[in-house]
Amino acid sequence: MSASRVVSWPGFFNTRDLGGLPTTSGRTTRFGACYRSADPRFVTEAGWAQARDAGVRTIVDLRNPDEIRPGAGALTALAGSGQFAADRAGPVTPAGLDRLEVPLDDIADTAFWQDVNRAGLNGTPLYYPVFLRRKAGRCAAVVKAIAHAGAGGVLFHCASGRDRAGLISLLLLALAGVEPGAIAADYAMSAEALGPLHAAMGTDDQAPIIQAVLAKHGTTTEDAVLATLDGLDVERYLLDAGVTDGELGAVRDRLGQAS
């Protein structure tokens, strides 16, 4: 896993390029096509300038409305999901970049999320299989948004850049034919990367809690991701969810497979 994938533009946290990952065909994904990230509220003017210089042209925000705007309700908290308080300044669309809001969670389905929390799955990839079964339309909406994004790189983010961004990364990378072990390793990189973000937010790092949850379920982060991928026909899954052949092709073309 190349360290060159890690992005250090000023103010970005838990951010990395999905390029340079090995595929089952023996090639690698294209650098500069897709980036995953945490909440960009701390990004400086210089950080946005570096993102533009790197080719980023579209931002896809996966968060819920109440995580984005103050006073937008509290459905995320009512569902029992962790969240960072909305930035008082609200969302920022930097010059030269398009910004899309495509909430992944379907947080209005509080019963679903309360079940996920009662089972002790949230905050880990353990919730991925049940989410994929129940919320295929939400996953499809994000993939379609990325397929239709304009030319240039796409940066998608949630709050911590771990679980929602991790799930979309999993789908995109699986679609590009990336080796399952590399997809699992990419998810695992967030554990170390999130410490500085929690420090900046003034919140406790949840890594020890997450590790305890995984241990209770008798698994690890990497094994939970691999279990999600086991038997997942990502192309069939997305087609059944409403993504078209053309849109799948557009995503594959975006990620590419560098020789």
N, C-alpha and C positions, 0 to 999 in steps of 0.2 A: 504494500500500500504506500504509494509515493507521497512524501511530505509536501511535494510541490502542489498537491491538490488543496492544501490548507490555505485559506484566504485570510490575509491580515490587513485589509483596508481599514483605515482608522474608524473605530466605532462599531465595526461588525463583530458579532460574536457567533461562535459555533457555525462558521461559514466555510463551505468547501465546494470545490468544483467537482462535478460528477464525471469529468473527463479522466482519461488515463486508467480506467478500470478494465481488467481483462475479460474478454468474452469467451464463450465456449467455442467460437470459431478461430480463436488464436489471435484476435486483434484487440484493440482497445477503444474505449469510447472517446469521443472528440472533446477536447478541452474548449472551454468558453461557451458551451452550448447551454448548459443548465447548472445552476448553483442552488444549494440548499442553505438556509440561514435561520437564525433566531430573529426575534423582534428587532427591527432596525432603528429603534427610537434613539439610540446613542450615536448613530452614524453622523460623522462630521461632514462639513462641506467638502473637505479633502477626501473623505471616504467615498462620498457619492461621485466625486470627480474620478477617482480611481476605478470605481465600478463602471462608469461610462467608458473610461479609457480601455477597460478590459472587454468592452463590447456589450455590456448589459443594457438592454433596452426595454425590458418588461419586468415588472414586479407582480407576483401573484401572492396575495395575502390570504392565507388559509384560516385565519382566526375568525372567531364569532364577533358579531357587531359590538357586544358589550366589552370585549377585550380591546376594541379599536377606538371606541368613542366614549368619553365619560357621559354618564346619564342615559346610556342606551339599554338599561335594564340589567338584570343579574342572572340570566338563564344559565350561564356557565357555572356559576357558584351553586345555583339551585340544583343542578344536575350532579353536583358533587365532584366536579372536575377542578383541578388546580388551575389557577390563572394568575397572570400579572395584572395589576390594576391598569386600566386604560391610561395611556399617556394624556395628561391634561391638555397638551397641545393638539391632540388628535392626530390622524394620519397625515403624513407628508408625502407629496408627490414631487420628487426632485425634477428640476428642469431637464428635458431631454429623455425622460423615462415615462412609459405608460404604467399605470397602476391598476390592477384588477383585484376585486374582492370576491373570492370564491370560497365561502366558508365550508369546511369539510365536515364538521362534527354532526350536523343536524341536531343541534343542542336543544331544540324544542321538544325532542323525544326524550324527556327527562326520565321516563320509565326505563328506557334502554340504558341510559348512562348510570342510573342508580343500580341496575342489575350488574353492569360491568364493575362498578365500585364495590358492591357487596361481594362479588366473586374475587376481589383483590387483583384485578387485571390492569386497571388504569395506570398510566405512567410507565408501562412496560410494553414490549411487543407482544405480550400475551393476549392483549385485546385485539390484535390485528385479525385473526381468523374470524371471530364473531362479527367484527366491524365489516370485514369484506363480505360476509354473507348477508348482513342486514342493510348495509349502506352502499350498495354497488352504484346507485345513481349519483351519490356524492363523489365517489371516486372518479366516475366517468366525467362528471362536470369539470373536475380539475384537469384531467387528461385532455379533454376537448379544448379547454382554455389555453393550455400549453401548445396544442396542435395548431391553434388559430392565431397564436401570438405573432407579431410582426418579426421581421428580420432582426437578428441580433440575439444575444444571450437572454435567457429567462432566469430570474432569481425568484424562487418561491420560499415562503417562510411561514412559520407559525409563531408561537410565543418563545419557547425554548429552542426550537429548531430540532427537536428530538423525535417526537412521536408522530405528529401529523406530517411534518416534513419528511420524517423517516418512512412513513407509509407510502407517500407519493414517490419518494426516491426508490423504494422497493419496486413499485409498479413500473416506473420508467426504466429502471436498470434491468429488470426481468424482461421487459419488452425488447430492450436492446441486446438481450442475450448475454448479460454479464453473469459470470460464474457465481453461484449461490454463496460461496465462501466470501467472495469480495463484497457482496451486498451486505452480508452479516457483519463483516469487518467495518464497513462504512458506518453502519448504525452504531457500532460499539465506540467509534471515535468520539461520539457526543459525550460520553461519560466524563472524560477528562476535560473536554472543551467547555463544559457548562459551569465549572467552578467560577471563572472570572465573571460570567454573566450574572450569576446569583449574587456575587459580591457587589457588582454594580447596582443591582436591583435592591440590595439590602435584605435579601431573603436567604433562608437556609438552603444549602445544597442538598438536594434530595437523593443524591447518589447512594448513601448508605441505606436509606429506606427502600429504594428500588432494588438494591442487591439483596436485601432481606426478603422482599416479596418474591423475587426469582428463586432464592434458595428454598423458601417455603413450598414453592411449586416444583422443586426438584430440577431446576433448569438453570441456564445461564442466558445472558442477553443474546449471544451468538446462536445458541441452540434454539431459542424461541423464534428468532428470525428464520433460521433454516427450517424449522417446523412449519412456519407459515408458507414458505416457498415450496415445501414438499407436496407435489401433486398439483400445484397451482398452474393451470394453463392460462397465463395472463392474457394472451390474445383472445381466447374464447371468452374469458371472464369479461373483458372490456367490450367485446362485440355484443355479448348478451346484455350488457348494461347500457347500450345505446351509442357507443363510440363506433364510428364508421371505419371501413377499411382505409379510406383516404386519410382519415385523422390518425389512425395507427401508423400509416406510412409516413405522415408528416412528422410524428414524434420520432420515429426511427431515423428518418433523414436528419432531424435536428441533432440527435445524439451521435449519429454516425457510428462508424467503426473504423477508426484510423488504422492504417496498415503499419 
